[in-house]
């Protein structure tokens, strides 16, 4: 009976390891990273955020910002990054 229980535990552990390997998007050596991107259309700028912990994406978020003038992409990053870091309590 103990052998069957040990085999069941081993199968569960193998399944968890396979799941973890599939959900890793970058090296798990990179322990805590915030990734930002920006895209723009005629009316809005969009700042996208990914929180990566131990190689896996654990949080994502997008901020939509209405254009006022001829802002550059970096202008939207300057606006959105502090807001996003505060919202998610980022320590990266």
Buried (B, 14 or more C-beta within 10 A) or exposed (E): EEEEEEEEEEEEEEEEEEEEEEEBEEEBEEEEBBBBEBEBEEEEBBBBBBBBBBBBBEBEBEBEBEBEEEBEEEBBBEBBBEBBBEEBEBEE
